[in-house]
């Protein structure tokens, strides 16, 4: 594929992206408090929420297990922690995953020695492409309760699933409509439309998005190469032969071979 063909492919791909695409959503919401506040207010049905701090691709460390990279992590004026996750694949939207997000947020909040009762409220919001729970609702609230009495347990932990396939004239229905839009002029909410327009129509924004997509393209290409190289090496082909077939420098094949060797140690 020539550079021009690759460029056309990536630009055409950009035209079809929407806020349900992780990379595009990250760019549009990147440290944009206004857009993140809009989403939170609508999902939680609370127009009074004020976001003080927000980050995309925020990493939560776990020194003894699996760390997490959150799509969106925000703090409101009351100190509540909010996590927004976009999940297109069903396997990435399970209840245990939401539970893990909630628990790791808790584990990273309190300083050493602080009282457990000082834990702030947390909200984990999964926006799923399809109706993950399947009851036809726009938003599902998962809360703890006492099984025997049915009384709620107010421990300050909240998990919500938002069904992106739900679209009507309500605020949440319009918001989910906007998450599917590939054209800014078709969107209801100005804050989101301006960000989508910037990354699809503004030359500066298009360049930033193109560079980001090119990085993903190269990562994907390398992953494919790794699989092909691994398969060919297992059939005892030489690095020189593999390089000629894949049109790669021999040095790159040798590098991939060394990386695989280290992974198998």
N, C-alpha and C positions, 0 to 999 in steps of 0.2 A: 504494500500500500504506500503510495506517495504521500509526501507531507501535505499536499493540497487535498488529496482524497481524505486523509485523516482529519484535516481541519474542517472540511465540509461535513464529515460524519459527526464530529463532536458538536458543531454548531447546530446541525439538525436535531441532535439529541437534546441540546439545550432548549430548543423550541418546544419539545414535548414534556419538559420537566414541570412538576408542580410541587406544592409544599409537602406532599406526602413522600417525596423523594428526599432521602436523608441528607445528601450532600447539598442539594438546593435549599432545603429548609434551613440547614445550618448557616448557609451564606445569608439568607434573607433575615434570619433572626439573630445573627451574630451581634451580641451585646446591644441589641435594640430593645431597650426597656419598654418603649411605647407599644411595639408589636406584641411582646411577651405579656405585658399587662393586659392588652386587649383580649388575648386568648384566655388568660387566667380568669378575668372578670366574667367572661361569657360562660366558660365551663363551670365555674363555681357559682354562677348566678349571683355575683356580688359586685355591683358596679363601683363600690367604694374602695376596693383594693388598690393600694399604691405599691408598686414595685420599686425598691430602693437599689437593688443590685441584681444583675443577671449575666449569666455566662452560657455560651454554647460549648459542647464537647468538654465539659468539666469532669476532671478525673477525681474519683474518690479512691484513696489507697486502702488496701487491706494487707497488712504486713504478714498475715497468717493464712491468707487464702486469695480468692479471686478479687481483683480490683474491678472498678466499673468506670466507664466513660459515659456520662449522662448527656443526652441530646441538649437539654436545657436545664439549668439549675438557677433558681432565683430566690431572693429573700425579700419579703414585704416589710412594710413599716412596723408591723407587730412582731417581727422576728420569725415569722413562719417560713419554713423551707418548702420550696415547690420544685418538683421535678416533672418535666414534660418529656415524654418519649413518643416518637413516631414508630409504629410497628406495622409494616406491610405484610411480613411473613407471620403466619399463625404460630409457628413454633417459637417465635421470639416474644410472644405476648402472654405466656402462661402466668397463672396466679403465683407460682413460686418465684418467678422472675420479678414480679411486682413486689412480692414480700422481701426479696433480697435487696432490691433497690431501697425499700423503706428502712430495712434494718441497717444497711451500710450508711445511709444518710444519718440515722441516729448515732451510729458509732463514731461519726466524724464531727459531731456538733459540740459535745461538751468537753471543755478543757479537763485535764486530769485533776481529780479532787473535787470537781463541782458536784453539786447535789443532783441526783437523778431527777428529782421533781422539777428541776429547771429545764428539762427537755421541752423545746418548743413544739408546736403543732407542725406536722409534716403532711404534704400532699404529693402523692405519686399519681401522675395522670398519664395513662396510656391512650394514645389516639391510634386506633386500629383501622386499617383499610376496610375490613369487613366487620360485620356484627359478631365479634368474638364470642359473646355470651349467648346471643341468638334469640333474645326475647323481643326484638324489634324496637328497643328503646334508643334514645339518643345518647343518654349518659347513664351509667351504672355506678352506684356508690357501694363500695365494699367496706363494711364497718364491723368491728368485733361486737359480740353480744353474749349475754349469759344464756346458754342454751335452754336451761330449765324454765326460765321466766320470760325470755325474749327481750329482756331489758338491755339497752345499749351499754357498752363499756366505753366510757369517754376517756381513752388513753391518749388522745391527740394525734393518733395515726390514721390517715385517710388514704384510701386507694380508689381511684376512679378509672373507669374504662369509657372512652368516648368512641361512639360508632360513626366512623367517617362516611359510611354509606347512607346515613340518615340526613336527608335534606328536605327542608320545608321553609316556611316563611318566618320561623322563629329565629331568635339570635343565634342559637347553636346550629340550627339548620342552615342558615346563611354562612356561618363560619365554616362548616364542613363543605359547603358548596365552594367556598373560596379555596379550601385546601386542595380541591381537585382541578382548579382552573389553571390552564396553561397560558392564558392571555389576561394581562392585568385589566384590560377594559371590561372584562366579564365579571369582575369581582365586586362584591358589595362593600367591603371594608377598605377605606382609603389607606389606612396605615399599612395593610398587607399589600394592597395594589401598588403602592409607591415602591415598595421593596422589590416586588416581582418585576415591575417595569424597569427598575434600575439594572437588574441583573440580566434582563432579556433585551432591552432596547437601548439603554445608555451605553455608548462605546466603552467608557471606563469600566462599568459594571460587567459588560459582556467579556471584556478582556480578563478581568479577575476570575469570572466564572469559568472561562475557557481554560485558564492556567490550572485551576483547581481540577477540572475534568481531565485535563491532559495528565496530571499526576495520577489520577485514578486509572486512566487508560494504560499508563506505563506499569502501574502496580498489577493490573489485571493481566497485561501482556507477560510480565515476568512470572506471574503465578502459572499461566498456561505453559510458558517455556519450562518452568521447573517440572511440571508434570510430564511433559514430552521428553525432556532430558532424562528424567528418572526412568521412564519406561525404556528409552533407547539404551541407557547405560546398563539396565538390567538384562538387555539382550546383547551386551558386550560390544556395542558400537563404540568407536573411539571418539574422543572430543572433537577431533578434526572432521570426522565424517558428520557428526551431529551439527557442528557449526555450519558446514556446507549446506546441509538439508534445511536448517532453520534460518539460514542467512544471518548468522550471528558471528561476532568475533570469537575466535577460539578462546581468548582470554575470558570472555563472559561465560562460556560453557564450563571452563575450568573453575571459575568462581562459583557457579551454580553447583558444580560437582562437590567442591569443598564445603559449601554451605550445607548440602544434604548429608555429607559425611559427618559434620559436626552435630547435625540434628539427630543422627542415629547413634551417637556415642552414648 
